[in-house]
Amino acid sequence: MINFEDLTIKRLHEGYKKDEFTCTEVIKQTFARIKKLEPQIKAFITLTEKQALEKAQEVDKRINSGKELRALEGVPYSAKDVFCTKGVQSTGGSGILEGFIPPYNATAIRKVEEVGAILIGKNNCDPFGFGSSTENSYYQVTRNPWNTEYVPGGSSGGSAAAVSANMGIFSLGEDTGGSIRQPACFCSVSGLKVTYGLVSRFGVMSYGSSLDTIGAFAGTVEDLSVVLNVIAGKDEDDATTSEQPRINYLLNLKENLPKLKIGLPKEYFTEDVDPEIIKAVKKAASDLTKQGHTVSEVSLPYTKYAIAAYYLSGISEVSANLARYDGIRFGYSDQSGQDINSVYLNSRGKRFEDEAKRRIMVGTYALSSGYYDAYYQKAQQVRTLLKQDFERKFQEYDLLIAPVSPVLPFKVGENMDDPLKMWLVDAFTVTINPSGIPSLAIPCGFSDSNLPIGMQIIGPMNSEKLLLQLANQYQSITDWHLRKPRIK
């Protein structure tokens, strides 16, 4: 039997080279593990066992013929269900796209598969990314592998839960306001939200087009570096991607890390934050000072306006992006009415989830005549102030460290009747996306009740190399990322 708890990309490739196991054996045992754990965790909407086994046989033929292993050769991975996957149902976590099978792959999917990665399934998520707990999904509620009475975070909760439970080595995710970092924190895995434009969004279902970023979950920072090497880069199909010098993020992990000046923003350590979280993140900062880095308190004064600015910006874009799901072009269509307006009303009314309807209505209101200047325009002005806040701070400091969430993972159903309380869970992640900067969430402890705690390392534009280096250094001196849930 393969020990999935110790399985990284490097270890997997060593096993292939030494003929310890075949790719077919890895994929078969991966699905055996999924079938054992999935009834409790519910991390997947769709599984792709038949296709995965066919690709595993192709990988085995390549290996047996002596060909060099590609970057992700034979690596089982999953993807948040907002990624289009050719020939595989892609729902966005919403009922309105039940049964939708795209005719093409998202760019990120295409890139990882071109270097040998094997898709094992599509992960459950809040519909189109609308949520912080993966409880809004049309299909099921995903559970936290560390305690199945608790949520895994959201919106990419299925991805984080799958990686945490060792159901696949990495998962592709999408982060609009914390959808990678918050579930990574809640499930004690590593999750990277990249600089806006570093990774193509082509083929990914839009939430807020000016905020959406593509990233990944993995058990280690080293594995994240391998994945980022593959998915980063300019894409002709996405005009928002930027021309950046090619960086080997994995190779750079081994470079000597300079002594850094790190800031702890005091607005992320207020009395509203769970004391156990503050203690764990400050202990992590202390551990980094022992590596020669300087850590001191800083201030980001516009943080208090971030939630309002983020949600007004994001849901205004939602109201436009979700207009395409009309029951005519693709997705669910209710033809029971007498005219075209009835098709629109019935299709959208029956299959959009409550949270999607809430965001469409508020976003439409914010963009409407007479309210645009008062709401949307003001949100854009605050967004500029948030960006300037970070820019000023990064003139003095190399990186910032902060909690990912002000709260510990909460119980399933605990916040579902209070949308405002649920939105506040994202208070420390929604500050990042409006500024376009990268942030990396990594495990840094556990509460007294054995619930995961994470911290985020925040950097200036295109500083992924430095983020990954510091996070890798932290993981080399701690073992939080090596601890695994015991799923009954």
MARTOR-743425 format. One line per 8 residues: number of its first residue (from 0); their letters; for each residue x, y, z of C-alpha. Coordinates in Angstrom, 3 decimals, always signed. Example, Ala and Ser with C-alpha at 12.3 -4.5 7.8 and 13.67 -1.06 7.14 Angstrom:
<tikols>
0	as	+12.300 -4.500 +7.800  +13.670 -1.060 +7.140
</tikols>
This chain:
<tikols>
0	minfedlt	+0.000 +0.000 +0.000  +1.163 +3.512 -0.834  +1.512 +5.860 +2.138  -0.533 +8.813 +0.929  +0.229 +10.894 +4.012  +3.884 +11.212 +2.990  +3.226 +11.527 -0.736  +4.555 +14.697 -2.357
8	ikrlhegy	+5.378 +15.307 -6.011  +9.060 +14.652 -5.304  +8.358 +11.441 -3.381  +5.946 +10.237 -6.079  +8.512 +10.768 -8.816  +11.185 +8.988 -6.772  +8.810 +6.027 -6.510  +8.238 +5.987 -10.264
16	kkdeftct	+11.974 +6.120 -10.982  +12.767 +3.325 -8.515  +9.866 +1.205 -9.780  +8.328 +1.106 -6.279  +4.880 +1.482 -7.833  +3.279 +2.221 -11.178  +1.128 +5.206 -12.021  -1.815 +2.857 -12.498
24	evikqtfa	-1.343 +1.573 -8.948  -1.201 +5.135 -7.613  -4.420 +6.121 -9.368  -6.246 +2.940 -8.332  -5.264 +3.424 -4.694  -6.166 +7.118 -4.886  -9.708 +6.231 -5.924  -9.873 +3.506 -3.284
32	rikklepq	-9.039 +6.170 -0.699  -11.607 +8.572 -2.147  -14.331 +5.917 -2.019  -13.465 +5.249 +1.614  -13.396 +8.886 +2.778  -15.768 +10.673 +0.430  -18.981 +9.623 +2.241  -17.773 +11.619 +5.283
40	ikafitlt	-15.949 +14.502 +3.555  -17.970 +15.108 +0.355  -15.132 +16.965 -1.370  -16.078 +16.033 -4.948  -18.999 +16.792 -7.244  -17.678 +14.664 -10.116  -15.086 +11.867 -10.211  -13.129 +10.963 -13.356
48	ekqaleka	-11.927 +7.444 -12.573  -12.201 +5.970 -16.073  -10.330 +8.821 -17.750  -7.724 +8.898 -14.968  -6.927 +5.202 -15.313  -6.565 +5.554 -19.079  -4.084 +8.406 -18.610  -2.226 +6.442 -15.931
56	qevdkrin	-1.613 +3.662 -18.448  -0.197 +6.221 -20.876  +2.121 +7.529 -18.151  +3.310 +3.996 -17.370  +4.137 +3.488 -21.057  +6.173 +6.718 -21.069  +8.047 +5.704 -17.922  +8.716 +2.173 -19.202
64	sgkelral	+10.071 +3.564 -22.466  +12.676 +5.514 -20.501  +11.340 +8.994 -21.183  +12.212 +11.714 -18.696  +9.522 +12.531 -16.150  +7.721 +15.773 -16.870  +7.064 +18.272 -14.046  +3.738 +16.732 -12.985
72	egvpysak	+4.072 +13.301 -14.565  +1.526 +10.908 -13.076  +0.508 +13.322 -10.305  -3.153 +12.907 -9.258  -4.875 +16.274 -8.877  -8.346 +17.750 -8.561  -9.826 +21.108 -9.523  -12.443 +23.410 -8.086
80	dvfctkgv	-15.568 +22.961 -10.173  -15.347 +26.472 -11.622  -12.654 +25.275 -14.074  -13.875 +24.151 -17.476  -12.728 +20.599 -18.152  -13.233 +19.164 -21.626  -15.719 +16.304 -21.599  -16.203 +16.476 -17.816
88	qstggsgi	-19.185 +18.061 -16.068  -18.340 +21.560 -14.808  -21.055 +23.048 -12.601  -19.489 +25.961 -10.744  -21.159 +24.445 -7.675  -24.485 +25.786 -8.972  -27.652 +24.020 -10.025  -27.966 +26.250 -13.058
96	legfippy	-24.988 +24.486 -14.662  -25.880 +20.938 -13.672  -24.945 +18.694 -16.574  -22.883 +21.334 -18.397  -19.969 +19.666 -20.209  -17.459 +22.139 -21.683  -15.927 +21.518 -25.123  -12.510 +22.828 -23.990
104	natairkv	-10.134 +22.987 -21.019  -9.321 +26.053 -18.949  -5.754 +27.201 -19.608  -4.556 +26.117 -16.150  -6.055 +22.647 -16.679  -4.466 +22.388 -20.120  -1.057 +23.398 -18.781  -0.913 +20.891 -15.920
112	eevgaili	-2.142 +18.065 -18.146  +0.416 +18.878 -20.837  +3.109 +17.985 -18.293  +1.466 +14.757 -17.163  -0.924 +15.624 -14.297  -3.967 +13.354 -14.015  -7.379 +14.782 -13.119  -9.177 +12.638 -10.535
120	gknncdpf	-12.250 +14.830 -10.063  -13.959 +18.197 -9.709  -14.258 +19.647 -6.226  -17.350 +20.899 -4.464  -17.527 +24.659 -3.903  -19.870 +27.475 -3.058  -21.680 +28.417 -6.309  -19.380 +30.533 -8.502
128	gfgssten	-17.312 +31.256 -5.371  -20.147 +32.860 -3.388  -19.467 +31.754 +0.158  -17.015 +31.156 +2.967  -17.981 +27.655 +4.069  -18.916 +25.514 +1.020  -22.404 +25.219 +2.510  -24.048 +27.118 -0.364
136	syyqvtrn	-23.289 +24.438 -2.957  -26.293 +23.124 -4.866  -24.936 +19.584 -4.528  -23.743 +18.904 -0.986  -22.035 +20.311 +2.099  -18.322 +19.547 +2.330  -16.931 +18.671 +5.779  -13.627 +19.538 +7.392
144	pwnteyvp	-11.325 +16.466 +7.560  -10.031 +17.596 +10.972  -13.527 +17.465 +12.444  -16.468 +16.611 +10.220  -18.845 +18.659 +12.359  -17.037 +21.764 +11.095  -16.870 +23.553 +7.741  -13.740 +23.382 +5.550
152	ggssggsa	-13.971 +27.069 +4.649  -14.889 +28.407 +1.267  -15.505 +28.909 -1.410  -12.937 +26.285 -2.495  -13.692 +24.021 +0.463  -13.790 +20.837 -1.593  -10.285 +21.457 -2.926  -8.818 +22.154 +0.517
160	aavsanmg	-10.597 +19.179 +2.082  -9.409 +16.837 -0.677  -5.760 +17.848 -0.260  -6.024 +17.767 +3.538  -7.453 +14.232 +3.412  -4.750 +13.153 +0.917  -7.258 +12.582 -1.859  -4.879 +13.834 -4.542
168	ifslgedt	-1.566 +15.674 -4.216  -2.683 +19.133 -5.305  -5.811 +20.963 -6.357  -6.339 +23.961 -8.597  -8.415 +26.698 -6.995  -9.659 +30.229 -7.564  -9.497 +33.144 -5.135  -11.654 +36.274 -5.453
176	ggsirqpa	-11.642 +37.361 -1.813  -10.044 +34.501 +0.104  -11.445 +31.384 -1.566  -8.057 +29.652 -1.600  -6.468 +31.054 +1.548  -9.385 +30.715 +3.963  -10.114 +27.003 +3.265  -6.368 +26.308 +3.209
184	cfcsvsgl	-6.253 +27.796 +6.707  -9.324 +25.891 +7.938  -8.015 +22.556 +6.567  -4.317 +23.024 +7.460  -2.850 +22.945 +3.948  -0.829 +25.445 +1.917  -2.736 +27.691 -0.492  -1.435 +30.357 -2.881
192	kvtyglvs	-3.318 +33.357 -4.260  -1.089 +34.816 -6.964  -0.588 +38.328 -8.312  -3.487 +39.347 -10.548  -2.551 +38.423 -14.111  +0.224 +35.947 -13.286  -1.963 +32.926 -14.114  -4.567 +32.827 -16.878
200	rfgvmsyg	-8.256 +32.947 -15.949  -9.342 +31.631 -19.350  -11.923 +28.883 -18.971  -12.683 +29.692 -15.333  -16.225 +30.752 -14.440  -16.164 +34.407 -13.458  -17.202 +35.846 -10.098  -15.606 +39.315 -10.087
208	ssldtiga	-13.423 +39.641 -13.164  -11.160 +42.339 -11.697  -10.642 +40.305 -8.515  -10.500 +36.653 -9.639  -7.113 +34.925 -9.449  -6.079 +31.335 -10.077  -3.900 +29.409 -7.642  -3.438 +26.062 -5.981
216	fagtvedl	-3.583 +23.984 -2.808  -0.921 +21.478 -1.762  +0.449 +19.836 +1.335  +3.775 +21.647 +1.071  +5.145 +24.914 -0.282  +7.563 +22.893 -2.395  +4.662 +21.261 -4.243  +3.000 +24.654 -4.726
224	svvlnvia	+6.223 +25.855 -6.355  +6.162 +22.981 -8.843  +2.551 +23.726 -9.781  +3.174 +27.475 -10.105  +6.102 +26.802 -12.438  +3.620 +25.122 -14.762  +0.561 +27.383 -14.619  +2.190 +30.857 -14.512
232	gkdeddat	+2.706 +32.866 -17.665  +1.227 +34.969 -20.443  -1.807 +33.527 -22.216  -3.157 +34.787 -25.542  -6.644 +33.769 -24.424  -6.555 +36.090 -21.390  -5.648 +39.712 -22.074  -5.245 +40.388 -18.343
240	tseqprin	-2.215 +38.100 -18.073  +1.071 +39.976 -17.911  +4.469 +39.449 -19.500  +6.800 +38.500 -16.668  +10.295 +36.987 -16.737  +10.111 +33.224 -16.342  +11.017 +32.197 -12.795  +11.823 +28.696 -11.595
248	yllnlken	+10.039 +28.912 -8.249  +11.156 +25.430 -7.201  +14.820 +26.125 -7.917  +14.597 +29.439 -6.071  +13.464 +27.681 -2.886  +17.016 +26.435 -2.530  +18.578 +29.901 -2.818  +19.816 +31.625 +0.316
256	lpklkigl	+17.011 +33.757 +1.700  +18.138 +37.286 +2.639  +17.269 +38.693 +6.049  +13.868 +40.282 +5.615  +12.034 +43.181 +7.172  +8.558 +41.869 +7.991  +5.530 +43.843 +9.163  +2.650 +42.708 +11.386
264	pkeyfted	-0.353 +44.935 +10.530  -2.021 +45.844 +13.815  -5.464 +46.000 +12.176  -5.303 +42.188 +11.838  -4.615 +41.629 +15.544  -7.556 +43.390 +17.213  -9.671 +42.232 +20.157  -12.231 +40.835 +17.694
272	vdpeiika	-9.753 +38.166 +16.593  -9.760 +34.817 +18.386  -6.929 +34.913 +20.988  -5.656 +31.488 +19.953  -5.169 +32.762 +16.400  -3.251 +35.831 +17.559  -1.044 +33.669 +19.771  -0.247 +31.204 +16.960
280	vkkaasdl	+0.545 +33.847 +14.331  +2.728 +35.866 +16.703  +4.560 +32.663 +17.667  +5.198 +32.044 +13.958  +6.546 +35.581 +13.620  +8.812 +34.944 +16.603  +10.077 +31.736 +14.978  +11.035 +33.765 +11.905
288	tkqghtvs	+12.989 +36.288 +13.963  +15.139 +33.369 +15.108  +16.056 +32.907 +11.430  +17.443 +36.449 +11.380  +14.428 +38.340 +10.064  +13.203 +41.572 +11.648  +9.517 +41.696 +12.625  +7.709 +44.827 +13.798
296	evslpytk	+4.189 +46.215 +14.056  +2.848 +48.322 +11.173  -0.457 +49.981 +10.319  -2.754 +49.678 +7.283  -5.364 +52.289 +8.226  -7.789 +51.684 +5.351  -8.270 +48.020 +6.290  -11.529 +48.845 +8.076
304	yaiaayyl	-13.132 +49.858 +4.770  -12.012 +46.753 +2.872  -15.057 +44.516 +3.387  -17.521 +47.133 +2.144  -15.336 +48.077 -0.831  -14.657 +44.462 -1.754  -18.251 +43.289 -1.639  -19.606 +46.302 -3.527
312	sgisevsa	-16.963 +45.820 -6.230  -17.326 +42.052 -6.413  -21.093 +41.721 -6.385  -21.473 +44.525 -8.915  -19.376 +42.420 -11.283  -21.423 +39.359 -10.288  -24.620 +40.985 -11.525  -23.058 +41.335 -14.970
320	nlarydgi	-21.180 +38.018 -15.087  -24.193 +35.925 -14.098  -26.430 +37.506 -16.739  -25.088 +34.920 -19.210  -26.835 +32.088 -17.353  -30.225 +32.713 -18.906  -31.593 +29.252 -19.687  -31.027 +29.772 -23.400
328	rfgysdqs	-27.367 +29.427 -24.299  -26.267 +26.719 -21.855  -27.047 +25.302 -18.460  -30.436 +24.527 -16.950  -33.429 +25.623 -19.021  -37.034 +25.631 -17.844  -39.296 +25.678 -20.911  -42.582 +25.453 -19.016
336	gqdinsvy	-43.488 +29.121 -19.536  -45.307 +30.730 -22.430  -42.640 +33.229 -23.533  -38.934 +34.041 -23.415  -39.224 +36.074 -20.212  -40.757 +33.050 -18.488  -37.762 +30.941 -19.544  -35.405 +33.513 -17.997
344	lnsrgkrf	-37.433 +33.829 -14.811  -38.043 +30.118 -14.257  -34.538 +28.951 -15.169  -32.723 +31.504 -13.029  -35.292 +31.487 -10.236  -35.251 +27.720 -9.765  -31.545 +27.007 -10.095  -29.678 +30.015 -8.730
352	edeakrri	-28.961 +29.480 -5.035  -30.059 +32.021 -2.405  -26.559 +33.471 -2.045  -26.275 +33.935 -5.810  -29.647 +35.713 -5.910  -28.618 +37.913 -2.988  -25.440 +39.026 -4.746  -27.156 +39.590 -8.089
360	mvgtyals	-29.782 +41.818 -6.487  -27.382 +43.872 -4.372  -24.936 +44.201 -7.276  -27.650 +45.338 -9.669  -28.811 +47.889 -7.099  -25.274 +49.246 -6.638  -24.906 +49.761 -10.393  -28.343 +51.253 -10.976
368	sgyydayy	-29.037 +54.848 -11.932  -28.865 +57.158 -8.955  -26.824 +54.741 -6.833  -23.751 +54.114 -8.987  -21.813 +57.116 -7.639  -22.910 +56.525 -4.052  -21.898 +52.860 -3.968  -19.881 +51.394 -6.832
376	qkaqqvrt	-17.861 +54.517 -7.583  -17.025 +55.031 -3.905  -15.966 +51.397 -3.642  -13.489 +51.927 -6.481  -12.081 +54.984 -4.729  -11.595 +53.002 -1.517  -10.015 +50.224 -3.553  -7.393 +52.716 -4.712
384	llkqdfer	-6.730 +53.741 -1.109  -6.299 +50.088 -0.081  -3.812 +49.566 -2.899  -1.878 +52.680 -1.891  -1.870 +51.483 +1.725  +0.008 +48.338 +0.707  +2.289 +50.147 -1.751  +3.468 +52.565 +0.941
392	kfqeydll	+4.101 +49.745 +3.374  +6.099 +47.721 +0.842  +8.437 +50.666 +0.365  +9.555 +50.044 +3.958  +8.952 +46.311 +4.435  +9.681 +43.253 +2.317  +6.628 +41.246 +3.392  +3.706 +41.292 +5.814
400	iapvspvl	+2.399 +38.480 +8.028  -1.178 +38.287 +9.309  -3.896 +35.831 +10.319  -5.903 +34.379 +7.437  -9.181 +34.518 +9.350  -10.322 +36.284 +12.514  -12.153 +33.114 +13.584  -11.463 +29.408 +13.936
408	pfkvgenm	-13.368 +26.945 +11.746  -17.023 +27.007 +12.755  -19.651 +24.283 +12.877  -21.731 +23.341 +9.848  -24.916 +25.427 +9.913  -23.658 +27.815 +12.599  -23.593 +30.953 +10.420  -25.973 +30.055 +7.596
416	ddplkmwl	-28.823 +32.213 +8.889  -26.619 +35.293 +9.228  -25.159 +36.340 +5.838  -23.450 +39.406 +7.305  -21.632 +37.315 +9.913  -20.551 +34.938 +7.154  -19.176 +37.813 +5.075  -17.150 +39.065 +8.054
424	vdaftvti	-15.279 +35.742 +8.156  -13.371 +37.042 +5.106  -12.268 +40.283 +6.802  -8.532 +39.557 +6.458  -8.535 +38.060 +2.965  -10.728 +40.529 +1.040  -8.145 +43.268 +1.642  -5.721 +41.553 -0.742
432	npsgipsl	-7.641 +40.978 -3.997  -8.634 +44.620 -4.630  -4.915 +45.449 -4.538  -3.899 +42.683 -6.956  -1.051 +41.507 -4.713  -0.136 +37.894 -3.828  -0.742 +36.119 -0.538  +0.240 +32.649 +0.639
440	aipcgfsd	-1.592 +30.813 +3.428  +0.274 +28.165 +5.424  -0.496 +26.213 +8.623  +0.961 +27.681 +11.816  -0.771 +25.847 +14.649  -3.881 +24.326 +16.189  -6.386 +25.515 +18.742  -6.938 +23.794 +22.085
448	snlpigmq	-9.822 +21.962 +20.404  -7.478 +20.739 +17.617  -8.839 +23.054 +14.921  -6.317 +24.352 +12.356  -4.864 +27.867 +12.454  -3.158 +29.493 +9.485  -1.219 +32.621 +8.685  -0.848 +34.476 +5.414
456	iigpmnse	+2.354 +35.943 +4.032  +1.563 +39.005 +1.912  +3.911 +40.583 -0.602  +4.061 +43.292 -3.277  +3.139 +42.611 -6.897  +4.965 +39.637 -8.435  +6.740 +38.680 -5.208  +5.711 +35.003 -5.323
464	klllqlan	+9.365 +33.944 -5.327  +9.978 +35.647 -1.971  +6.679 +34.462 -0.463  +7.438 +30.865 -1.336  +11.008 +31.123 -0.046  +9.948 +32.477 +3.352  +7.088 +29.975 +3.657  +9.425 +27.130 +2.747
472	qyqsitdw	+11.904 +28.293 +5.379  +9.109 +28.317 +7.960  +8.042 +24.804 +6.960  +11.647 +23.634 +7.296  +11.710 +24.645 +10.988  +8.150 +23.601 +11.958  +5.989 +20.541 +11.431  +2.458 +21.986 +11.358
480	hlrkprik	+2.129 +21.185 +7.641  +3.152 +17.569 +8.255  +0.342 +16.838 +10.697  -2.545 +14.931 +9.150  -6.189 +14.554 +10.183  -7.374 +11.247 +11.580  -10.606 +10.606 +9.708  -12.836 +8.006 +11.302
</tikols>
